[in-house]
Amino acid sequence: MTVSVNVSRFEGVTMAPPDPILGVSEAFRADTNDLKLNLGVGAYRTEELQPYVLNVVKKAEKLMLERGENKEYLPIEGLAAFNKVTAELLFGADNSVIQEGRVATIQGLSGTGSLRLAAAFIQRYFPDAKALISSPTWGNHKNIFNDARVPWSEYRYFDPRTVGLDFDGMVADIKAAPDGSFVLLHGCAHNPTGIDPTPEQWEKIADVIQEKNHIPFFDVAYQGFASGSLDADAYSIRLFVSRGFELLVAQSYSKNLGLYAERIGAINVVCSSSDAGTRVKSQLKRLARPMYSNPPVHGARIVANVVGDPNLFNEWKQEMELMAGRIKNVRRRLYENLSQKDKSGKDWSFVLKQIGMFSYTGLHKAQSDHMTDKWHIYMTKDGRISLAGLSLSKCEYLADAIIDSFHNVN
Ligand code: KET
């Protein structure tokens, strides 16, 4: 017997809006104009605007093929060799939290999956706790906490007047939150603003978090991409660890190893005892099992090979410096073009001060729409442009578009 369906049982399912970041790439693909430029998603491109597979990744994959590795399931917590090196990369191999076995690390589905698993953990074990996120932040943070049913509120972060950090607002809001909140912090290269606290400011942020008994929750998606140095970019996390905090860190290898589609990252929970670490890890595994059972192996093997081999590790650092350096070069070129071409006297130096993959231009939604509609430049509607998707030769065109949109659209 066949079932004939005239009215869909899914009639009540409404159309979801396009994703504010990944939806931009979809719109870009549909545009046939030759001038089009995709500065939406934070994904590194070469000067020729082509995707880039790192040489160390190719070398690691060659090794993996030669070894003829199998495709058996990984354990729920992921590849042991990956979990070891990923925690060491983050905290430093000689860090006491590693030596004392106080970090619960499990491989996650890149940064997003790791954040989502941690959010599920918070919901299960701290059902009354709230998450605090920066205003603005990476848009998906809100979705992640919403779907995990973790209530959240925002702390002030960006001050449009100074185009810098609203440090006093940030500290006041963290202080005003209920004791024991989870404070989401961007380890480095804050997305979307490109503005990080200074070392002194990080110390003060740690002071209020400690005073309020909050739990720091770091999102580290750009280790190596802010300064070009993996160690320098782990400064904030290592500072909090050295002060004895228990904390969470979600890691991603999408950007720094260019492994976007491999979905490789980790969640690390630093605990005050190895015993607590063991229990936390067991519960993370329990949460992961019904969600996705166990993680994929390919990206984990790449990371384990690159980070775990001194030669490949050094080569990686050089390639990362190259990528970070290219972004710094387009940043400077864009700034020069903006300040030379704009005769209004506007100060564009914020472009130079911001760090990481992005520039937060200050263009509002209508101006960002104009960038796309007239100039075929695709960017997120909060005024963020990904400099990782920009070439030196396109800087002048981009500067013209920004100046036009800034002055001619209200
Ligand atoms: N945290 C932050 C701050 C972040 O910017 C991203 C990705 C992620 C986590 C997650 O990345 P994953 O590939 O799941 O490890 N940001 C870029 C891509 C995206 O939106 O998914 C972006 O902002 O363009």
Boltz pocket constraint, residues with backbone or C-beta under 6 A from the ligand:
constraints:
  - pocket:
      binder: B
      contacts: [[A, 21], [A, 22], [A, 40], [A, 41], [A, 42], [A, 43], [A, 109], [A, 110], [A, 111], [A, 112], [A, 113], [A, 138], [A, 140], [A, 186], [A, 191], [A, 219], [A, 220], [A, 221], [A, 251], [A, 252], [A, 253], [A, 254], [A, 260], [A, 264], [A, 265]]
      max_distance: 6.0
